[in-house]
């Protein structure tokens, strides 16, 4: 999830910027299944807008691999590394 890591880096490096807040809100909405006001994307500059689009593309492809809530917690600064994939968690539980 390169886009996720790039977005998290931007959020953590510049936590008060409007773009960081928009990306954080987008990550939380995707991760938790909540609403997101798409008009907020138009407030981003082009590179940030592209990052948001890439984030949504990658999220759709990778969402089954990550535990729900992880990315939202990471966007708020609470997690350092990605959790185990579903297969890894299953193997750990059934050892």
Secondary structure, DSSP 8 states (H G I E B T S, - for coil): -HHHHHHHHHHHHSTTSHHHHHHHHHHHHHHHT----GGGGGGS-HHHHHHHHHHHHHHHHHGGGS-TTHHHHHHTT--SS----HHHHHHHHT-
